[in-house]
Amino acid sequence: MPSQIKSGIQFSALGLRAKSPTIERLMTAALDNPKLLSLAAGFTDNASLPHNVVRSAVNELTRRESKETLQYGLNQGRPLLRKQLAVHLATWEPQLMDAAADTRFFVTNGSQQALYLAMQVLCEPGDIVLVDRPSYFVFLEMLVAMGVRAISMPVDEHGRLNQSALKQRLTELELSGDRQRIKAVYFVSYYSNPSSRSLDEVEKRELAVTLTGQGLVIPVIEDAAYRDLYFSERSATPSTLTLSEWADFPKLYLSTLTKPFATGLKVGYGYCTEPDWLARMLHTKGHHDFGSANFNQAIIERVITDGGFERQLGDIRPMYLRKMLALHETLIAEGLRELGWTWSKPEGGLYLWLEAPENLDTGLATAFCRKCIDAGVLYVPGELCFGDEAPANFIRMSFGVLGETDLREAALRFVKVARSYSV
Ligand SMILES: Cc1ncc(COP(=O)(O)O)c(C=O)c1O
């Protein structure tokens, strides 16, 4: 009997490749041990979730005569919400505001679904996606499950894209006959998960020039999930949607209302410049669910209309800054830098990205990781965040969920373990 036949079920290649996402395993570890302080999950702050704002939106929606919001909605998303998203995007890039802007938006079950749709309509098993380094590990795991290869775009010692190394990499792919398999380029452009780094304008422009020079005017997916979550100053860097070097590329810009508002409503969105690409993603979305939860979209619509979304952002930006500082400053005060660890202070997002001394392996299966869990602190091993050639000495810490006191305690526990490993 073929080995994949179990209990009469014969799974597809996709079903067989699908593994439990690492994040689920990390969350289970946290649930199994209530004393564990988890810096692993990319959850948002619990205490500041907009309970009252959502309650009054729900009251308002259910008081109305019309029950339309409890009915199925449109596959592409609610028209008013798409208009509101167009206005929101135009606060960053006013030149994107035109009468048809809302027709390029589509609302998804979190931006995660938009990522899946984009890959589903572009890639076959064996195809290649160029990814940032490090990259969003849930996306990387999705590519593995789809049989799609992630190839990292090389970076320099400061994490900036290294254009000449990228050219060389692309030439190697040409020589090996793999270039035709490159179907898209993906990166997280603002306060990235996991690095908290933002691409600067020059490197963003140069990337388009490098790809064009190699004849690769391919779909670009700009994941701007954290663009709204700056701490004090908005990033002045434009998106690929308005940089002239990217003009000829088919572009999908993704963002979300989960991280900046309510993760539980799971409302995300995309803006696609190519009608054909958009149509195929929408057909596929029709097969997934023929529309994201209409009521959740209506709540967001209401909250944007009455200013609750902007007020929430105004509240959480300084709160995340305080939480980031609680973790960052405790790690410094406890002497982690003296132990040879390095990291940058983020300007937004939810993460610290730490590089351990070169010889220290921080992977999921290592004694270091085990010792941290035993000491009551959990992190995401950096090895998960690389499309290829993963170094073993990085970790991601999230300051999203825990309160400031717990963040300080988690930092103390972590540095204690790190110290026990220093020579
Ligand atoms: C970079 C990035 N993109 C996309 C997502 C998906 O988020 P959501 O589906 O909640 O919009 C996340 C979530 O952590 C993320 O970090």
The ligand as an SDF file (V2000), in Angstrom:
LIG
                    3D

 16 16  0  0  0  0  0  0  0  0999 V2000
    4.3820   40.9600    7.5050 C   0  0  0  0  0  0  0  0  0  0  0  0
    3.0190   40.4280    7.7180 C   0  0  0  0  0  0  0  0  0  0  0  0
    2.1940   40.3320    6.6730 N   0  0  0  0  0  0  0  0  0  0  0  0
    0.9450   39.8530    6.8030 C   0  0  0  0  0  0  0  0  0  0  0  0
    0.4720   39.4200    8.0250 C   0  0  0  0  0  0  0  0  0  0  0  0
   -0.9250   38.8790    8.0970 C   0  0  0  0  0  0  0  0  0  0  0  0
   -1.6930   39.5910    8.9880 O   0  0  0  0  0  0  0  0  0  0  0  0
   -3.2860   39.6210    8.9450 P   0  0  0  0  0  0  0  0  0  0  0  0
   -3.7370   38.3780    8.2120 O   0  0  0  0  0  0  0  0  0  0  0  0
   -3.6890   39.6650   10.3490 O   0  0  0  0  0  0  0  0  0  0  0  0
   -3.6600   40.8480    8.1560 O   0  0  0  0  0  0  0  0  0  0  0  0
    1.2980   39.4940    9.1520 C   0  0  0  0  0  0  0  0  0  0  0  0
    0.8510   38.9960   10.4640 C   0  0  0  0  0  0  0  0  0  0  0  0
    1.5890   38.8310   11.3860 O   0  0  0  0  0  0  0  0  0  0  0  0
    2.6100   40.0080    8.9900 C   0  0  0  0  0  0  0  0  0  0  0  0
    3.4570   40.1100   10.0250 O   0  0  0  0  0  0  0  0  0  0  0  0
  1  2  1  0
  2  3  1  0
  2 15  2  0
  3  4  2  0
  4  5  1  0
  5  6  1  0
  5 12  2  0
  6  7  1  0
  7  8  1  0
  8  9  2  0
  8 10  1  0
  8 11  1  0
 12 13  1  0
 12 15  1  0
 13 14  2  0
 15 16  1  0
M  END
$$$$
